[in-house]
Amino acid sequence: MPAQRIAALEQQLQAATEAVASLTLASAEAVAQLTAANTEAVNKLTLANAELTEQLADADNRFRKLKRSARNDDSALRSQLATAQSRRG
């Protein structure tokens, strides 16, 4: 192989090595950016989930209180109805 051809191949190899190094660096930077974005998204979702869980617990408590109140109202109305019917009686 002539020396000129070897020199050209060495230059091509050097250029390819530099391109691979550049792509590796760009890839690492892209992975770091995606990881940071993913972490931020997970943190936002975790916060939203906590807020929704709290809202659900509050709504469940309100529902239980309303249900208890409705039962008490029903009981009171039945008692009043029984009293009124017995007076008419």
Rosetta constraint file for C-alpha pairs under 8 A:
AtomPair CA 1 CA 5 HARMONIC 6.61 0.50
AtomPair CA 1 CA 6 HARMONIC 6.83 0.50
AtomPair CA 2 CA 6 HARMONIC 6.46 0.50
AtomPair CA 3 CA 7 HARMONIC 6.13 0.50
AtomPair CA 4 CA 8 HARMONIC 6.29 0.50
AtomPair CA 5 CA 9 HARMONIC 6.18 0.50
AtomPair CA 6 CA 10 HARMONIC 6.10 0.50
AtomPair CA 7 CA 11 HARMONIC 6.24 0.50
AtomPair CA 8 CA 12 HARMONIC 6.25 0.50
AtomPair CA 9 CA 13 HARMONIC 6.05 0.50
AtomPair CA 10 CA 14 HARMONIC 6.07 0.50
AtomPair CA 11 CA 15 HARMONIC 6.12 0.50
AtomPair CA 12 CA 16 HARMONIC 6.06 0.50
AtomPair CA 13 CA 17 HARMONIC 6.03 0.50
AtomPair CA 14 CA 18 HARMONIC 6.19 0.50
AtomPair CA 15 CA 19 HARMONIC 6.14 0.50
AtomPair CA 16 CA 20 HARMONIC 6.13 0.50
AtomPair CA 17 CA 21 HARMONIC 6.18 0.50
AtomPair CA 18 CA 22 HARMONIC 6.09 0.50
AtomPair CA 19 CA 23 HARMONIC 6.07 0.50
AtomPair CA 20 CA 24 HARMONIC 5.97 0.50
AtomPair CA 21 CA 25 HARMONIC 6.20 0.50
AtomPair CA 22 CA 26 HARMONIC 6.16 0.50
AtomPair CA 23 CA 27 HARMONIC 5.91 0.50
AtomPair CA 24 CA 28 HARMONIC 6.14 0.50
AtomPair CA 25 CA 29 HARMONIC 6.21 0.50
AtomPair CA 26 CA 30 HARMONIC 6.12 0.50
AtomPair CA 27 CA 31 HARMONIC 6.11 0.50
AtomPair CA 28 CA 32 HARMONIC 6.16 0.50
AtomPair CA 29 CA 33 HARMONIC 6.20 0.50
AtomPair CA 30 CA 34 HARMONIC 6.09 0.50
AtomPair CA 31 CA 35 HARMONIC 5.96 0.50
AtomPair CA 32 CA 36 HARMONIC 6.16 0.50
AtomPair CA 33 CA 37 HARMONIC 6.15 0.50
AtomPair CA 34 CA 38 HARMONIC 5.92 0.50
AtomPair CA 35 CA 39 HARMONIC 6.04 0.50
AtomPair CA 36 CA 40 HARMONIC 6.19 0.50
AtomPair CA 37 CA 41 HARMONIC 6.15 0.50
AtomPair CA 38 CA 42 HARMONIC 6.10 0.50
AtomPair CA 39 CA 43 HARMONIC 6.12 0.50
AtomPair CA 40 CA 44 HARMONIC 6.24 0.50
AtomPair CA 41 CA 45 HARMONIC 6.14 0.50
AtomPair CA 42 CA 46 HARMONIC 6.00 0.50
AtomPair CA 43 CA 47 HARMONIC 6.22 0.50
AtomPair CA 44 CA 48 HARMONIC 6.13 0.50
AtomPair CA 45 CA 49 HARMONIC 5.95 0.50
AtomPair CA 46 CA 50 HARMONIC 6.20 0.50
AtomPair CA 47 CA 51 HARMONIC 6.26 0.50
AtomPair CA 48 CA 52 HARMONIC 6.10 0.50
AtomPair CA 49 CA 53 HARMONIC 5.99 0.50
AtomPair CA 50 CA 54 HARMONIC 6.21 0.50
AtomPair CA 51 CA 55 HARMONIC 6.18 0.50
AtomPair CA 52 CA 56 HARMONIC 6.02 0.50
AtomPair CA 53 CA 57 HARMONIC 6.22 0.50
AtomPair CA 54 CA 58 HARMONIC 6.21 0.50
AtomPair CA 55 CA 59 HARMONIC 6.09 0.50
AtomPair CA 56 CA 60 HARMONIC 6.03 0.50
AtomPair CA 57 CA 61 HARMONIC 6.21 0.50
AtomPair CA 58 CA 62 HARMONIC 6.25 0.50
AtomPair CA 59 CA 63 HARMONIC 6.07 0.50
AtomPair CA 60 CA 64 HARMONIC 6.20 0.50
AtomPair CA 61 CA 65 HARMONIC 6.27 0.50
AtomPair CA 62 CA 66 HARMONIC 6.12 0.50
AtomPair CA 63 CA 67 HARMONIC 6.00 0.50
AtomPair CA 64 CA 68 HARMONIC 6.13 0.50
AtomPair CA 65 CA 69 HARMONIC 6.06 0.50
AtomPair CA 66 CA 70 HARMONIC 6.03 0.50
AtomPair CA 67 CA 71 HARMONIC 6.25 0.50
AtomPair CA 68 CA 72 HARMONIC 6.21 0.50
AtomPair CA 69 CA 73 HARMONIC 6.04 0.50
AtomPair CA 70 CA 74 HARMONIC 6.00 0.50
AtomPair CA 71 CA 75 HARMONIC 6.09 0.50
AtomPair CA 72 CA 76 HARMONIC 6.11 0.50
AtomPair CA 73 CA 77 HARMONIC 6.06 0.50
AtomPair CA 74 CA 78 HARMONIC 6.12 0.50
AtomPair CA 75 CA 79 HARMONIC 6.18 0.50
AtomPair CA 76 CA 80 HARMONIC 6.16 0.50
AtomPair CA 77 CA 81 HARMONIC 6.02 0.50
AtomPair CA 78 CA 82 HARMONIC 6.09 0.50
AtomPair CA 79 CA 83 HARMONIC 6.17 0.50
AtomPair CA 80 CA 84 HARMONIC 6.12 0.50
AtomPair CA 81 CA 85 HARMONIC 6.06 0.50
AtomPair CA 82 CA 86 HARMONIC 6.07 0.50
AtomPair CA 83 CA 87 HARMONIC 6.26 0.50
AtomPair CA 84 CA 88 HARMONIC 6.33 0.50
AtomPair CA 85 CA 89 HARMONIC 5.91 0.50
